[in-house]
């Protein structure tokens, strides 16, 4: 891997656990929706903006990233560069995407006023300075 740099095979290898995680969660959500909640086949398809599915995917990706981070830390022996090389960047990027998506749904896209937030942070910074 390091002799010729990162390539598509390396990215594909990192994507395998992410895809398996996503497929298993979607399959289990669809089965539960169909057989436990007695919904129709169309309503049980694990696609679209479904709040319970979105939260399950967030928790599943978070669990995958937590496991990946612990594994990377233990295998790196507290060496930061080795820790960085052992992380699954595909999993972490998918977790960040799911997190941002959940935050945007929670904030309803237009609640956050960036300029007011920036002004508040600047005021706090000025207050904290000596």
Buried (B, 14 or more C-beta within 10 A) or exposed (E): EEEEEEEEEBEEEBBEBBEEBBEEBBEEBBEBBBEEEEBEEEEBBBEEEBEEBBEBBBEBBBEBBEEBBEEBBEEBEEEEEEBEEBBBBBBBBBBEEBBEBBEEEEEEEEEEEEEEEEEEEEEEEEEEEE
